Amino acid sequence: MEPWTLRRVTVRDLDVALRERGNGPPVLLVHGNASSSVWWEPTLDRVPHTWHWLAPDLRGRGETIGPSAGWTIPSLARDLVGVL
């Protein structure tokens, strides 16, 4: 089974760090407010490759680079839509 990978995607004003694995329909994994996508690494080690698993670092967390302002639910939702 292929390992998960870490890559970067540009979403509006952010350089988003994104852990991902697999191919197929996307599944978005969203970490909690005091965490990062690192929290999902044990899960990504075990999931089937028949789905496209996406675990981004949210604005201001983990390895995502960009403005730390705008931590509202609507702005975080827009960031996640941009990742998809």
N, C-alpha and C positions, 0 to 999 in steps of 0.2 A: 504494500500500500504506500502511495506517495506521501512524503512528509508535508506538513503545512509550511507555507512560505510567508515571509514578511516583505511587503512592498509598500510603496508610497503612491498615493493618488492625490491629485489636486482637486479640491472641492471649494469653489468660490474663493475665499480668502485664506484657505487652510492647506497645509501640506499634511495629509492624513496618513498616519501609519496604519497598515491594514494587515492582519494575519488572515490567511485564507488557505483553503484546501478543497480539492475535489472539482468535479464538473457536474453540470446539470442544473436543476432549479436552485435558485439562491435561497439560503437561509441566513438571516442576519442575526448575529449574536451581539447583544448590547450589554456592556458591563455596567456596574453600579457607579454611583457618583464618586465614591472614594477609591476607585480602582482603575484598571486599564485593561486592555485586551490580553495582557499576560495572564489574567485570571482564567481565560478560556483555553490556554495551552494544553492542559491535561485532557480537556474535552476534544480539542482538535486532533490530539494523538489517537483518538479512538473512533471518531465518526467515519461512516462509510464515504467512499469517494464518489458515490453516485449523486451526491448533492454538492452544490457550490457553497461552502461554508465561509462566511465573511465576518470577521471580528475586528472592527475598527477601534482605534483609540479616539475617544470623544474629545472635543475642543477642550484644551487646557489639561489634558491627561496623557499619561504615557509618553509616546514619542511623536504625537501630533504637534506640528509646528504652525503657529498662527496666532492671531489676536486672542488674548485671553478674555477679552470683553465679550459680552453678548451671550452669557450662559443662561439663556432662557429656554424653556421647553420648546417654543417654536423654532428658535435658532438651532438647537440640537437636532430637532426633527428634520429641518432643512438640510443640515449636514449629512444626516443618515440617508435621506433621499438622494443626495448627491453621490454618496458612495455606491448606492444601488445603480 
